[in-house]
Amino acid sequence: MDDLYDEFGNYIGEAESDDDVQSTGDAADAYVLDDEASEDGVQNDQQLMEVDEGPSNAVILHEDKQYYPSASDVYGADVEVLVEEEDTQSLAQPIIAPVVKKKFTVQEADLPPVHFKRDFLTDLMNFPDQIRNIAIAGHLHHGKTAFMDMLVLETHDIQDKLDKKRGRKREEQLRYTDVHVLERERGLSIKAAPMSLVLQSTAQKSHLFNILDTPGHVNFADEVAASLRLVDGVVLVVDVVEGVQVNTEHIIKHAVLEDLPLTLVVNKMDRLMLELKLPPKDAYFKIKHVIEQVNTVIENTIPGRGEKRRISPEKGNVTFACTSMQWCFTLQSFAKMYTDFYPGANKKSGFGQPNKTIDALKFAQRLWGDIYFNPGSRKFTRKPQEEDSQRSFVHWVLEPIYKLYSHTLSESPEDLEDTLATLGIHLKPSQYKTDAKELMRLVCQQYFGPPSGFVDMVTQHVPSPEDGAKRLLERYYTGPLDTKTAESMQKCDQDGPLVIHVTKLFNSEDAKTFHCLGRVMSGIAKSPQSVRVLGEGYTIEDEEDMVVATVTDTWIAESRYNIPTSGVPAGNWVLLGGVDNSIVKTATIVAPKLPDNEDAYIFRPIRHFFESVFKVAVEPINPSELPKMLDGLRKINKSYPLITTKVEESGEHVVLGTGELYMDCVLHDLRRLYADMEIKVSDPVTRFCETVVEMSAIKCYALTPNKKNKLTMIAEPLDPGIAEDIESGKVSIKDPVRVVGKFFEENYGYDLLASRNIWAFGPDDMGANILQNDTLPSDVDTKTLRSVRDTLRQGFSWATREGPLCEEPIRNTKFRITDVDLAPEPIFRGGGQIIPTSRRACYSSFLMASPRLMEPMYSCNITGPADAVSSLYTVLARRRGHVLQEDPIAGTPLYSVKGLIPVIDSFGFESDLRIHTQGQASVSLVFDKWSIVPGDPLDKDIQLRKLEPASAQALARDFVLKTRRRKGLAEDVTISKFLEPELFRGLKESGVLDG
């Protein structure tokens, strides 16, 4: 029988009869399992009794035949079987890979111990008058995250954990709100981080502080803008040595224009003593100068109205701090330290009534400004009356701090113990042997006590959520304020309908999903709960950008850990899970049904300080991973507020950001967190804009494809300032016609007819171009014109979004419709006819008005010593940049230099400058304005040589041709493509256009 089958299992033996072939044919093509063969006799008998239907005549395909048992048949269905081919897998890669749980953020394993009960925190949420929502903002390395650490150490019981660590590991334990991988590596904040803490005032009253620690690098100012939407006040942190820097200036302007109350923390006070070694009298002037710098920026932002918003220590809205030593105080809290230290003051003390406690508030008012203390008479006067008279701030505040530092750092442990005992400070013997920094921190901790002065300042100068809700609604809510929903939002009503304003998305620990941080405006955010998620594009007329979702989780956000909770009432921040799918940047979450079936309205999208102009193209190294990269880009879009991703017509995927560090972080997250793949990144380039510098040489007309309609337009540059006013929101096309007309009439001298006939801003409602109807009612049928108004607008919007030079947005241009000849039948003037014709009319009038290319400019701010300034001039000159201003920073050996540099020439500028200055200079590059590139982009006489830099007047031509090439467009711009053939021929014959 062994000879009946070949080595591949095919039947080759001869059967004795046809019946045998039929009966054994199936057996030859199949195997029999052991358990089937070894069945008991009863079953065999039953099979014998059954009628045999005979062999099946079905044809069995070769690939369906199964000659041998499969692995699952042999080992069972519940055993995982891996078949590994030889040499297809590297030795470094295991056959069975271990289960890897990805973790991209620093997280606490359990809820850390705190000095208050968490139940107390959740109870405080029900009392909006005891809640404060604030953002800590300021320039890079001015101590925001360190200040946050001070508040965390005050509320969290993690000091023992810290004491066990030394050196770098101890430093890493701190920076509590820096949880992203890159934040730990680079030592700077990249994301805004929320914390909810219970802090006590000097009167021992507890308040719930919802705090956002924001990044200080100018590239991440978008995080600051997103954070300021959720808060009722800003705590501005300024380094006392460096003073007001570029990012500080932007934050002050933004906060003042958004009508947010400002409070100031003058940080790193110890640098005045230990680094600059200033005597107390000079230190006072340095501190005063920094405070006045802030007030000057406020006054310049709102000229004539800055006095009301002025910050000053005697008003109680300035805190003095040293975050490295973990102390802070206000004049009021420092005065209270005196009143606690000297509980009874006699007549000689100079404080008025005998045997009564010092009035801390009155004392604090005398501790700042040109008020002198005369030690002989022990009186305060406006002018010094004795030889050793000093300003009260120097005598009562600075000198004691200077003495405390000098004694602690210079005395032996035995003498120091006696000195500190006079101040009521007692340390353990082992603590006197610690290093100077740790000893100083322990002494300061006992001397200054908890940061209750800071709590007092915030509670007095920042409104509660209930008081701050009105400002939020008036400025950002798109709906009417007289509805029940709006009223419940103004009252922070927990029993009202649910409304949450979401402005920030945080990725989960494994970076697969996002949690949404929002402010509960009304009602209670609970889980599970069905809600409507309204996106930025939602309107009552167009409900497309709306999704119904279910809130799966509600947490109180604490950066390194989240506290799960059953519900978060109005006035607080909440971290939501399960609703992130449809949210891109910001969203408004509302209940499925509002009272009285009211319409749902959204909160306006965030207006950022500046634009994304830094551009790279990305593509996957392995083309099959394109869907993976697209998913990563979608997640990047959610994670960074100001990032823009788009696909060019050539098919390249473009990512737009604010600067080099920003883009570096974005690409790191794309490669590691969200897509987990390798990508190719192009050389960085920049966005351009297109504009005109003259009025169109002729009236340009365009005919519709059916030749029944004719549009005539003229393009001309806008008056200076209009583009900025439109973009800053000073005038909106959605305002009533009279309001828009009045704005242009009063500010730019438009006549009544022209100002009332402004039809659109483009490409969107805040675009820096204008479409104006300049036709006369006597020449055009107004009713027919009104019927095509929307389609004309759409064509204008399309044209201004992609200009004719190199498909970059048009800017600073006004298009005037001078004549319209329309077909009487509506069917001949539909959107398909009018929209492309309107676009073509815009293009032809644009090209006949001396078109120019615009490039973005960075404002370049450098801080460094005097010898680094000369290097700056050299480096800037090589990159088409120039210096605008050079000033010494008062009281320091540093200089502050401001300049301008084109974005396209700024790549690698920071590294270049650091090499030239041996790392002494720090640079901040921030988008400043759009500037016209020298040269005519349509001048065909310019010869561009390969691998040679273009001359100054050939730059525009060079940029246009290279951009068109990169986008896969035709080599050159052809005016004939947009002009009507008869018009083009006439212009050529008359000599207006070259052949």
Secondary structure as UniProt FT lines:
FT   HELIX           2..4
FT   TURN            7..8
FT   HELIX           18..29
FT   HELIX           34..37
FT   HELIX           41..49
FT   HELIX           62..64
FT   HELIX           71..75
FT   TURN            77..78
FT   TURN            86..87
FT   TURN            91..92
FT   HELIX           118..124
FT   TURN            125..126
FT   HELIX           128..130
FT   STRAND          131..138
FT   TURN            140..141
FT   HELIX           144..155
FT   HELIX           159..163
FT   HELIX           167..173
FT   TURN            176..177
FT   HELIX           181..186
FT   STRAND          193..200
FT   TURN            202..203
FT   STRAND          206..213
FT   HELIX           218..220
FT   HELIX           221..228
FT   TURN            229..230
FT   STRAND          233..239
FT   TURN            240..242
FT   HELIX           246..257
FT   TURN            258..259
FT   STRAND          262..267
FT   HELIX           270..274
FT   HELIX           280..301
FT   TURN            303..304
FT   HELIX           307..309
FT   HELIX           313..315
FT   STRAND          318..322
FT   TURN            323..326
FT   STRAND          327..329
FT   HELIX           331..341
FT   HELIX           347..349
FT   TURN            354..355
FT   HELIX           360..365
FT   STRAND          372..374
FT   TURN            375..378
FT   STRAND          379..381
FT   TURN            387..388
FT   STRAND          390..391
FT   HELIX           392..393
FT   HELIX           394..398
FT   HELIX           399..410
FT   HELIX           413..422
FT   TURN            423..424
FT   HELIX           429..433
FT   HELIX           436..448
FT   HELIX           452..461
FT   HELIX           465..476
FT   HELIX           484..490
FT   TURN            491..492
FT   TURN            494..495
FT   STRAND          499..507
FT   TURN            509..510
FT   STRAND          514..522
FT   STRAND          524..526
FT   STRAND          529..534
FT   TURN            536..537
FT   TURN            544..545
FT   STRAND          546..551
FT   STRAND          553..557
FT   STRAND          562..564
FT   STRAND          567..569
FT   TURN            570..571
FT   STRAND          573..577
FT   TURN            581..582
FT   STRAND          587..590
FT   HELIX           595..597
FT   STRAND          614..620
FT   HELIX           623..625
FT   HELIX           626..639
FT   TURN            641..642
FT   STRAND          644..647
FT   TURN            649..650
FT   STRAND          653..657
FT   HELIX           660..668
FT   HELIX           669..674
FT   STRAND          679..681
FT   STRAND          685..686
FT   STRAND          689..692
FT   STRAND          700..703
FT   TURN            705..706
FT   STRAND          710..717
FT   TURN            720..721
FT   HELIX           722..727
FT   TURN            728..729
FT   TURN            733..734
FT   HELIX           737..748
FT   HELIX           752..756
FT   STRAND          758..762
FT   TURN            765..766
FT   STRAND          769..773
FT   TURN            777..779
FT   HELIX           782..787
FT   HELIX           789..801
FT   TURN            804..806
FT   STRAND          813..821
FT   HELIX           826..829
FT   HELIX           831..847
FT   STRAND          851..865
FT   HELIX           866..878
FT   TURN            879..880
FT   STRAND          882..888
FT   TURN            890..891
FT   STRAND          894..902
FT   HELIX           903..905
FT   TURN            907..908
FT   HELIX           909..916
FT   TURN            917..919
FT   STRAND          922..932
FT   TURN            937..938
FT   TURN            940..941
FT   TURN            946..947
FT   HELIX           952..954
FT   HELIX           955..966
FT   TURN            967..968
FT   HELIX           975..977
FT   HELIX           981..990
//
